[in-house]
Amino acid sequence: MTTPWGEVELTRFPEDSRDRLRAWDASDAYLLRHLAEEKVPLTGTVVVVGDRWGALVTALAGHRPTQITDSFLGQEATRANLARAGVEPGAVRLLTTQDPPPERVDVLLVRVPKSLALLEDQLLRLAPAVHADTVVIGTGMVKEIHTSTLRLFERILGPTRTSLARQKARLIFCTPDPALERPANPWPYSYALPDGVGAVSGRTVVNHAGVFCAERLDVGTRFFLRHLPGPGAGRVVDLGCGNGVVGTAVALADPAAEVLFVDESYQAVASAEATYKANGVPGHAEFRVGDGLAGVAPGSVDLVLNNPPFHSHQATTDAVAWRMFTGALRSLRPGGELWVIGNRHLGYHVKLRRLFGNSELVASDPKFVVLRAVKRG
C-alpha cells in the first residue's frame, strides 16, 4: 500500500500466498491521504479503532498510535506488518476491545466495523476520554456507512458530517461536544433462551457487542442445539464459539465433559465465559482467544462442534471454514468426531469428505444441514 509516509507491505493473518484478499482497502488509503493533505496534527494520544489488518497503525507508526481491535487475527496481522516495516517493538500499543481504553484521546480514527453494536459499544467506552479538541475521523466503504452509523457518532460524541465519496470510500467527521448527554451503554446484553432447544432451554445468554445475533438466538444455532450429540464425549471444543451457547449446552447435558471455548473475537470469548458462568454450569471449561485450534495438541480432542463463518468482513470466503476443518482433523483423536452446522448451499459435505474421507447427514431442514465426520485411524 502506498501511503503519504511511504510504501508498506501488508498481509492478512494467517499469511497465505494463495489468498487474493488484500490487507487494506480504499477507505484506509482515503483516511491516510486526508490526514497528510489536511496536515491533521497527529499529536498526543492517537487511537485507531477497528484497524482490520494493521494498515492504519503500520502507516502511522511514527506517531506511536494505540490500536483497539476485537480480532485476534487482526492483531496478529498487525504484529507481523509492523515487524516487516521495521517498526520498533512498543512503538504501537496493541489493545483489545476487552481492555480498558486510554484515559485521554487526542486523535480518534475509526475504521467503521460491520457491526453497528460494536461501534456503539466502542464509542461509548471511549467517549469519556474524548475532549472538545479531539480530532475524530471515521472511515469506511460507502456500503458500510449508513444513516444509522452517522447517528451513532452524533448521539455519542457530537455533530457529524461525511465527505464526498472517493473510490467507493467515505470519511466521517465528528466534532466532539463535551456537554452532550450520552446514553448508557446497553452492552453486554442478556436474554433468556426459548424452550425447545435442549439443555439450554430457558437459560441465560450473555452477549457483548459485535457477537453474531447478539439480541436473539439465530435460527442455525437453534437447529444445531436440537441435534447435538449425546453425553460421553470427554474433551469437547466449541469452535468459533460466539456467545458460547452450544458449549454451554454440552456442559449442562454432560457435567463430566471438559469444554474448550475458542473464538478469534475477544468479544465472543468474553460472552461465552459470561454465558457459562451465568448458568452455574458444573464441570471444567477453558476459554481461549486464538486462531481456531492452533495451539491445541494433536489427537487430544474427542468432539468438535462448529458453525463456521463464511464471511471475512465484507468478503465471502470458505478459507475460514477450511482452516477450521483441517484444524479439527489434526486435533481429534482417532474415532473423534467433527459436527458442523451450515447452510445447505455451502456444500460442506464435499470438504469434509475430502478431508476425513466421510461425511454423514445427521439432520436437515430446508435451509440447514448438520453433518458429522469421523477421524479414521
Residue, then its C-alpha position, 0 to 999 in steps of 0.5 A: m500500500t502506498t501511503p503519504w509516509g511511504e510504501v508498506e507491505l501488508t498481509r492478512f493473518p494467517e499469511d497465505s500466498r494463495d489468498r487474493l484478499r488484500a490487507w487494506d482497502a480504499s477507505d484506509a488509503y482515503l483516511l491516510r491521504h486526508l490526514a497528510e493533505e489536511k496536515v491533521p496534527l497527529t499529536g498526543t494520544v492517537v487511537v485507531v479503532g477497528d484497524r482490520w489488518g494493521a494498515l492504519v497503525t503500520a502507516l502511522a507508526g511514527h506517531r506511536p498510535t494505540q490500536i483497539t481491535d476485537s480480532f485476534l487475527g487482526q492483531e496478529a496481522t498487525r504484529a507481523n506488518l509492523a515487524r516487516a516495516g521495521v517498526e520498533p517493538g512498543a512503538v504501537r500499543l496493541l489493545t483489545t476491545q476487552d481492555p480498558p481504553p486510554e484515559r485521554v484521546d487526542v486523535l480518534l480514527v475509526r475504521v467503521p466495523k460491520s457491526l453497528a453494536l460494536l461501534e456503539d459499544q466502542l464509542l461509548r467506552l471511549a467517549p469519556a476520554v474524548h475532549a472538545d479538541t479531539v480530532v475524530i475521523g471515521t472511515g469506511m466503504v460507502k456500503e458500510i456507512h449508513t444513516s444509522t452509523l452517522r447517528l451513532f457518532e452524533r448521539i455519542l460524541g457530537p455533530t457529524r458530517t461525511s465527505l464526498a465519496r472517493q473510490k467507493a470510500r467515505l470519511i466521517f467527521c465528528t466534532p466532539d461536544p463535551a456537554l452532550e448527554r450520552p446514553a448508557n451503554p446497553w452492552p453486554y446484553s442478556y436474554a433468556l433462551p426459548d424452550g425447545v432447544g435442549a439443555v439450554s432451554g430457558r437459560t441465560v445468554v450473555n452477549h457483548a457487542g459485535v457477537f453474531c445475533a447478539e439480541r436473539l438466538d439465530v435460527g442455525t444455532r437453534f437447529f444445531l442445539r436440537h441435534l447435538p450429540g449425546p453425553g460421553a464425549g470427554r474433551v469437547v471444543d466449541l469452535g468459533c464459539g460466539n456467545g458460547v451457547v452450544g458449549t454451554a449446552v454440552a456442559l449442562a447435558d454432560p457435567a463430566a465433559e471438559v469444554l474448550f471455548v475458542d473464538e478469534s473475537y475477544q468479544a465472543v470469548a468474553s460472552a461465552e465465559a459470561t454465558y457459562k458462568a451465568n448458568g452455574v454450569p458444573g464441570h471444567a471449561e477453558f476459554r481461549v482467544g486464538d486462531g481456531l485450534a492452533g495451539v491445541a495438541p494433536g489427537s487430544v480432542d474427542l468432539v468438535l462442534n462448529n458453525p463456521p463463518f463464511h464471511s471475512h468482513q465484507a468478503t465471502t470466503d470458505a478459507v475460514a471454514w477450511r482452516m477450521f476443518t483441517g484444524a479439527l482433523r489434526s486435533l481429534r483423536p482417532g474415532g473423534e468426531l467433527w459436527v458442523i452446522g451450515n447452510r445447505h448451499l455451502g456444500y460442506h459435505v464435499k470438504l469434509r469428505r475430502l478431508f476425513g474421507n466421510s461425511e454423514l447427514v445427521a439432520s436437515d431442514p430446508k435451509f440447514v444441514v448438520l453433518r458429522a465426520v469421523k477421524r479414521g485411524 
